[in-house]
Amino acid sequence: MVTIIDPHIKRDTGYHIHQEASAQALYVRNRDGGEFDGHCWPGSSSWVDFLDPKAREWWHQKISLQNYEVKKNYLSFFFLSFFSFLFFSFFSHAFLL
């Protein structure tokens, strides 16, 4: 099995990862200080602020094999896609302006 890990999080109030990131202020912010809300393949998305050490530690805990929710026996490898981040930043008008 291949797990694709994108650096964006789907903005869905029913999604526990989004709830945690939002509650802990771990997302990239826009000019007015609000959470940046951009568009990527799952729809409305936000990006983890990897410049924040707290956000990096949170992300690390989420993707560590000890906490991974899929049976480790079936895991072949991870694919960390930063292409979506580049695509998003190119087509978004408001990214970090």
TAQUI-V583467 format. One line per field, one symbol per residue. phi: phi as a letter, one per 40 degrees, with the letter a starting at -180 (. if undefined). psi: psi as a letter, one per 40 degrees, with the letter a starting at -180 (. if undefined). A space follows every 50 residues. Layout:
BEGIN
phi=???
psi=???
END
This chain:
BEGIN
phi=.bbcbccbbccaccccccdcccccfbcdbcdcgcccbbbadchdabbccc ccdccccdcdccbcccbcccdcccccacbcccdccccccccccbcfc
psi=ihhhhieihhgheehddddddddefeiiiadeeihhhahadeahiihhge ehddddddddddeiddeheihddehdiihhheddddddddehdehf.
END
